[in-house]
Amino acid sequence: MSAGRPRVRRKGLPDVRASASALLIGAGVLWSMIGMVLSLGPHPIPVADPPPPVPLSTQYWGTFYYPWYADASEPPPERYRHWTTNWTTYAHRPPSNWSSNYLPDDGSGVFDTGNLYSSLDRNVIRRHLSWMERAGFDLAAVSWWGQSIYEDQAFSLILQEASREPAVNLRLAVYYEVEGYSDPGVGRIVSDLRYIYHAYAGSAAYFAVPGGSSRAIPVVFVYGVDSAESTHRWARARATMYSLGEPVFIVPSAWVTATGSYRDHATLVDGWHVYGAHVLLATAPGYAASASPGHSQIPELGDWPLFRRDPVEFAAAVRTVARLSASQAQFLMVPTFNEWHEGTQIEPAFPVDHNDSAEFTQIGPSYGFLYLDIVRSRGALLPQPRLPAVQGCVPPPPGLVSWWSGDGTPSDLVGFNMGTRYNQVSYADGKVGQAFDFGGVNDWVLAPGMGVVDLQELTIDFWLKLDSTPLGKIQRFVTLNWAKAVLRYDGSGPQQLHFYMDIEGTLRHIRVNGVLQVGAFHHVAGTYDGTTMRLYLDGAEVGSLPVSGFVGVSEGVALSTGDAEALDGLLDEVQVFDRALSAEEIRAIFEVGTAGQCKPP
């Protein structure tokens, strides 16, 4: 996933109080027994090589739907399930307080704790289906935790209601969550896939894609695939389903580690998706993208990076996703419709004061259908103001891949790598218009890396204004994650401007002492042309290093960083090129000064 940060297993188990009702349905017992049989021996069923992925030429807009809630009408232990729990403890007491920073709005705009709904309520289901239809979604990936438990019962009801509503074109797919909290064996996976295939895939409301013949293939999304090992387990399960004559289109979550990624195993499954709830925009180039409205999880879940809701920025992210072609992304996802614990929902809601020692109170109006309608308009509902033309600007050099100008937006002006502002990142007067303002404590911007991932030649350039250069502290300016290329201030020894790259698995460094001044704008650039690294300051080369070899893969771009190396100062006009700019081109960018480079219309 080019969002830079790999998807983290965090959801844990479903509400464990509901586990007492597990395996109530005979079909669930049957398929569990089949799974046990399949697990016996090394190869209980002959499995051919995995068939090639089923190609897709269509794009699908989708969201993630959570059917794990219960209201006051449910008997114990299900009463208020998931409104009271944070997955590990039952710290909340609905209807006085609950497990979210928001309260659902039933569409009336009236703050009423009776809106803590049940996922088994058919009226709620019909309302949600109509709202997802309103947003223009083609599919909803529905959280599913196993056979015959609460979410399975809810999925059955949702599928029934979708089948009965002629105005609903939305299709539903299982979002297989078991992988996210355990490592199910192939037998368990096949057991669950066969259950899904026979219990649900025959419904006209189940999401399926065209197969190689006239037969449509049901789709299962998989949460929590995070390694080569888990990918291979799913590949074996997929091959087994084909050998049984029950093909399933498998779409795991795209994963990235420092030593490999989903791209190394891409052909073992049918596709990949991204659950990028913690970033404004996430991509798995060639497969998927997602746009998230915000991430405001409950305090009990710990200190995760959060980003505030900003409908204008969300609209810009949706527009970016909508610009992707089918060859760039087939699954265009919005996390989420109703994941209330993390505050990523686009379902109408009121913000509340999350004070667990008292009753929650409303702290703002409902945002109503705003986020649903942003999706429906594909971001056009809230257009981004155009940047004014600047007299005397010069065209940017050729080869520009991404450009974060900092002019009141984290958008990428030329590419698909819109950034996410974490914590207190704001904007201030920059060298050219506005700039990103970082406060030195966990303020950073994280962007995907489409077009940056595999660069073997490159240029990074930007304007920088430092507010401090403390001894003993490092401040990162721009990072092509993990360490493909990094430009930073290093105060651990002589105060240095430092440029390093990962080439042939070894970090190669250029360091220049004592050249950065506090309170002044500097133009900084680092280039690599395949044979030489070069470092520039204020239009002049200040260091070089002959080196050649393979440049490490990048999985995103970070401005500043979310740890102790955060920047204290301003970044402006951050650019990445797919080639090494010449000394003359870099000097021209420096000399044009405040007029800057001409922004695209």
N, C-alpha and C positions, 0 to 999 in steps of 0.2 A: 504494500500500500504506500503510495507516494505521499501520504500525509506526514511521513517522518517518524511518527510514533506508532509502534505496532499495536494492534488491538490487544487489550489486556483482559484476561479472564477475571471478571469481577462479579458477575451476577450471582454466582453461587447457586444453591439449591432453590427450588420453588418453595413457597410457604410450607414448612414442614408439618404444620398442623393438618394440612390436607392429605398428608401421606397415609393417614389412617384409612382413607377411602381408596387407596391404590388397589388395582387389580380386582375391582368390583365386577367388571364386565367379563363375561365368559370369553369373548374374543380376545381380550387382553391376555388372559391366562393362556389361551391357545397359542398365541404368537410368542409369548414368553417361553413356553415349552419348546416351540420350534427353534427359538434362538439358542436354547441350551443344547439341543441336538446339533445345530449347526456349529456350535463351539467345540464339539468333541473331535479330537484328532486334528492333525495339521491341515488336511484338505478334505473335509467332510463332503463337499460338493465339488466336482471338477470345475475349475475356473479357468477360462481361456484368458489370453492377454486382454487387458482392458480395451474395449472398443474405442475408436477415436472419438473426440468430442463432437457433439452434435452442433454444427455451426448455426449461429443466429445472424439474421440480417435485419432484425427489427429491434427498435428500442422500446423499453418498457419503463414507465414511471411507477414507482412503488413506495410504500412506507412500511414501517414495522408496527405491528399491533400487538397489544398485551392483554390477554383475556384472563388475568389472574386475580381480579378484584372481586370482593363480595361486600354486600351492604349489611345493614342491621337486621334484615329479614332472614338472613341465613342462620341456621342453628349452629351452635358451637360444634366443632372447633373452627368452622369456616367463617364465622361472623367477622366481618370487616377484614378478611384476609387481605394482605398487602397494603391496606390502609393503616394497619397498626405495626407492621414489621418493617425492619430495614434489612431483611434477609438473615440476620444473625440474632437479633434481640427483638423483643416486643415492647418497644419503649413508648409507643403512642397510645392514646386513649380516645379513639373516635367516639362521638363527633366533636369532642373538645379540641383535640389536635390529631394530626395524622401524618403519614409518611410522605410528605411533599412540601415544597415551598409554594404550592398553588392549590386552589380549589377548583374542581371542574365547574364549568358554566354549562347548564343544560340548554343554552340557547336563548334563555329568557333575559339574561343580563342581571338576574337577581342573585345576590350572595345568599346561599342556602346550603348548610352542611348536609342537608338531605341529598345533595348532589354527589355524595360519596357513593358511587353506584356499584352494582353487581354486574359482572361480566356474563351472568346467566340470565339477565333480564332481557327478554326479547324486545321490549320497547327501546332499551338502551342500544341493543345490537342494531335494530333498524335505524336508529338515529345516527349511529356511527357509520353504518354503511352508506347512508345518504350523504353524510359529510365527506367521507372519502371519495364518493362519486363526485361531489361538488368540486373537490380539489383536482379532479381529472386524473386520479390514479388508475393505472391499469391493474395493479396487483397490491395485495397486502400480505406481507410475510408475517404469519401469526405465531407468536411464541408458543412452543409445544415442548413439554417436559417428559413425555412418556405415555404409555398406553394406560387408558382407563382412569387417569387422575383428573383433577379439576380442570386444567387447561384443555385436556382432551375432550371432556364433556362440553366445554365452552366452544371449542372449535367445531364440534358437530352441530351445535345450535347456530353458530354463525354461518356455516355452510348451508344449513337448511334455509335460513332467512334470506341469504343471498340468492338461492335457487328460486325462491318464491317471489322475489321482487323483480318484475320485468324491466323496471327503470334502472336497475343496477347492473352495470357492465363490469364492475370490479370483480376480479378473480382472486381467490385465496390460495395461499401455499403454506405448507408447514415450515416454520422456522425452528429447526431442530436444535434445542438448547442443551441437550445432554452432554454434548462434546465440550461445552463450556465449563463444566465442573467436574468432569471425569474423563477417562480415556476408554470409552466403550470398545469392547472387542468387536471384531468383524461379525461374529454371530449375533451379538446384541444389535448392531446396526442393521443387519439384514432382517432380523426379526421385526424391528421397528419399521423399516422401509416396506416390508411385506404387509404389515398392519395398515400403514398409511395407504399403500397401493390398493388394497382390497376394501378398506373401510371408507376411503374418501376420494380417491383419484377418479372414480367413475362418475362423480358429480359434475354436472355442467358448470358449476361455480368454482371448481378447482382449477388452479392455474396450470396450464400445460402449454408446451411449445411444439411447433411442427417437428415431426421426426423425419427420418429418411424415407419413410413410406407414407401412406395416407393416415397413419396412426399418430395421434398426438401423444407426447411424452409428458407425464406429470413432473413438476418441478419441486425439489426440496432444497431450501436454503439451510446452510449449516453454520451455526455460530461457534466460535472458539477454536477452529482449526488454526494451529499456530506453529506447525513444524513439518518437516519432511515426513516424520513418522506418522503423524495424524493424517496427512494427505494420502499416504500410501494405504492406510487402513480404509479410508473412504474409497480409494481406487479399487481395492479388492472387493469391498461391499458392492460397489457399482458394477463391477464385472460379474459378480455372483448374481445380481438381479437380472442382468442381461442373459446369463446362462439359464436362468429360470423362466425366461420369456416374459419378464416383468420389468422392462427398462424404466429407469428413473433418471431424470436430468438433475445432476448434482451440482450445487453452486455453493462451495464453501466460502468462508470469509478469507479475504486476501491477507496474507501474513508476511511479516518482514522481521528478520533478525540481522545481527551484525555479520552473520556467516552465510546467509542465504535468504531466499524469499520464494513466494508462490510462483514467480516466473520460472524458477528452475524446475518446476514440476507441473507446468501449466497444462500439458496435454493429458494428464492422468484423470482429470475430471472435465465436466462440460463447460464450466464458467467460474467466475469469481465475483463476489460482491464485497462492498465495503460498508461497515457499520461505523460511520465516522461521527458519532454523536458528540465527541469531545473536540471536534474541529469544525469550523464553519464550512470548509470544503475539503473533501478527501477524494482521492482517485486511485484506481487500480488500472493504469493505462492499458487500453485494449479491451477492457472488460466492464468497468463500473465506475460510478462516481456517486457522491452523496453530498447533500447540503443540509446542514443542521441549523435550527433556529436559535440555539443557545444551549448552555449546559449549566444548570443551577441545581446541583444535587443537594439532598438533605445533609445537615452538618454531621450526622452520625456516620456517614459513609467516608469521612476522612478528607484529607487535604489533596483532592484532585485538582488539576488545572481547570479553572472555570472560565467561561467567557460569557459576557453579558448579552442578553437579547438586544438586538438592534435590527428592527424590521427592514431598514434600508440596506444594511449589510447582508441580511439574509436574502433579500430580493436580488442583490447583486450576485450572490452565490448561486441562486437558482438560475439566473440568466446565464451564468458561466456554464453550469451543467447543461442547460438547454442548448448551448452552442456546440456541444460535443456531437460528433457524427457517430453513426452506428459502428464504424470501425474503431472509434476511440472508446466507446462505452455502450454496452447494451442495457445494463440495469442502472437506471437513474433513480436513486433512492433518497428519501427524506426521513431521517431518524429524528423523531418518531411521531406516530399519531398520539400515543397515550402512555408513554413511560414516565409516570409521575414522580418516581423517586429521584431521577436525575434531572427532572425539569426540562426535558427535551421535547415535550409534547407540542403539537400544533393544534390539538383539540382546544376549543375555547376555554378560557380559564381566568381566574382572579389571582393576583399575587397576594400572599399572606405573610404576616409576621410570624416566623417560625420560632416561637418561644415555647419550649416544651414544658415549662413550669406554669403555664397559664393557658387559657383558651386562645386559639389562633384568631387573629383579627385581620380583616381586609385592609390592605395598604395601598390599593390602587384599583382602577376600574378594570373590568374584564377587557382583554384584547379581542374578544369576540371571534369573528371569522377572518381576522386579518391575515393570519399565517396560512390558512387554507386558501384564501383568495390570492395570496402571493404565489402559491404553487399553481393554482388554476391559471393565473395569467402568465405563468412561466417567468415570473419576476418583473413583468412589465408594469405591474400595479404601482410600484414605487421606483420610477426611473432615477438613475443616479445623475446628479447635475453635471453638465459638461464642464470641463475645465476651460477657463478662458484662454484665448490665444495670447501668446506673449510676443511682443515685438522683439525682433532680433534673435529669436531662437534658431537653432540649427537642427537639421534632420539628424536623428540618431544614426550611428554607423550600421551597416548591414550585419545580419546575424543575431539580432536581438531576440532572445528567447522569452525573457520575463523582465518586467519593469514595475517596481513598486515605488510610486512617486511620493507617497505619504501625504498627498493632498486631500486630507480628510477622509481617506478610505484606504483599506488594506488590499484593494483590488489590484490585480495584475493587468496593466494597461494593454499588453500585447499578447498575453498567453492565457493559460487556464489555471494559473497557480495563485488563486486568491488566498490571502493570508487570514489567519485568525488572531485577533488581539487578545492576549491573556492578561489578566489582572488589571493594572492601571495604565496600560499604554494609551497615550493620548496624542494630540497633535499640537505643534507649536510653529512659530515662524521659522522657516528653513532657509537654506541657501537659494532654492528655487521654489517659490510658493511656500507650502507647508512641508513639515517633516514629521516623522515619527519621534515621539518624545518618550524616552525610557528613564525610569526613576532609579535604576540600579538595584532593585530588589524584586527579582522574579518577573519583571516586565519583559515580555517578548512577543514576537509575531512568528507564527509557524505556518508555512505554506507547503502545498504539494510540490512535486518535482517533475511534472510532465515536461518533457523536452530537456530536462537537466540530468536525469538519471544516468544515462550512459555517455555523457559527453567525454570525449578524449582530448579535446582542445577547448579552452574556455577563457573567458574574462569575467571577473567580478569587479564592478566599480560602484562608487557611491560618494556622497558628501558626508562628512563626519564632524560633529562638534562635541567634544568631551567636556563634561561639567567637573570632572575630577580625574586625576591620574595617581591614585594612592599606591604607595609602595606595598609590595606583597600581594597585590590583587590583580587578577586577570579580568579583562572585560572583552567579551566576544562582540564583534561587529556583525559579521555575516558568516554563516556556516552552511555548507552543502553537506547535509548529514550523510553518513556518520562523521567521516573526516575526509571526504573527497577533496574539499578545499575549505580552508578556514583563514579568515583575517581577523586579528584581534590585537588588543593592547596587553602586554605582559609586564607587570610590575614586580614580578618575583625576583628579578635581578636588576640590571640596568633597565630603565624604563624604555620598552621596546615597541616598535611596530613590528608585528610578527605575521608572516604568511607561511602556511604549511599545507601540504597536499599528501594524500595517500597514493603513492606510485609504486606499483609492484609489491604492495603489501607493506611498504616501509614509509614512514612519515619523513618527508623532505622539507627542510626549513630554510627560510630567509628571515633574518632578524636585523633590524636597524635601530640603533640606540638613540634615545633623546631627541626625537624629531617631532613629537606630538605636543601641541600646546593646548592648555585648557582655555576654553572660551572662544577659540578661533575655529572657523570652518576650514577643514582640509579636504582635498579630493584624494581618495585612496583607490588604487586599482591593483589587482593581481591577475597575471595572465600565465597561460601555459600553451605552447604551440606544438607539443609532442617531443621537443628536445630541450627546452629551456623554460624554467620558471622565472618570471620577472615581477618585481614589486615597484610600484610607482607612488609617489607622493607629490601632490600639487603640480602634476603635469610632467614631472621629471623621474627618470628611472633612478632608484636608490639602492637596488640590489638585484642580483640574478644568480641562478644556479643551473648549470647544465645537468639535465637528468632526462632519461627516457624510460618508457615502459607503460604498462597498463594502468590507467587511472581508476581508482576504486569507484564502486557504484554508489550513487547518492539516493537517498530515500526522502527527499524533502529539503526545504530551505528554511533556515531560522535566522531572523533578525534579532540580535541580542540572544539571550538564552534564559531558560526557566530555572536556573540554579545559581550557585554562588558566583558565577562568572557573568552575571547580567550586566548590561551596559548602563552607565550613568551618563546620558547625553542624548544627542539627536542623530538620527540617520535620515538622509534625504536622497531621493533619486537612485535607489538601489537597482542595479541592472545585472543580468547574466546574459552573456553572449556565447554562441556556439563555436567561437574561434578566438584566437589571441588577437586583440586589437593591436595595431601598430603604435609605436611611440608617438607618431604624428596624430593619430586619431585620439589617443588619450589626452595629449596636450590640447587638442581642439576642444574637448569637453571641458577641460579645466579653464581654458581662456575665455570661453563664452560666458562663464560665471553665472550671474543671477538670471540671465535670459534663458539659460538652460537649453535643453533639447525639445524640439517641437512635439507636443503630445498628440496622439492620434485623435481624430474627431470623435 
